Amino acid sequence: MSDPNLLKQLSIKTGIVKRLVKEHASYVKEVEKDTEKLNKMKEDPTADEYAIKKFSEVVQETRGMIPVVAGKAHKAAKELQAFLEANQGSLEGTSEYNNATAELQSANELPLFY
């Protein structure tokens, strides 16, 4: 039987990685949607230039968040990996361990640059 305290710590660390991976995906999706909207605004001859400029700034700010979140996800993944390696003997074979390794793989696949 695994130590409940270790399982709780593992669950928390896994949750952090999972949340950051999800947040990264959300930013990527938002940038794609907003870029499409910005292109439509630029094509519209009646669109206000100021509104286009401000919306372009919003898109750039959102795009700038992608590498920040990816970096946080990679850092959290490294911490989770170190925790797994330090406690592998008592955690291996549990469903929490399997979930953690799956989330590690997801986080490590995130590109640091967008």
Buried (B, 14 or more C-beta within 10 A) or exposed (E): EBEEEBBEBBEEBBBBBBBBBEBBBBBBEBBEEBBEEBEEBEEEEEEEEEEBEEBBEEBEEBBEBBBEBBBBBBBBBBEBBEBBEEBEEBBEEBEBBEBBBEBBEBBBEBEEEB
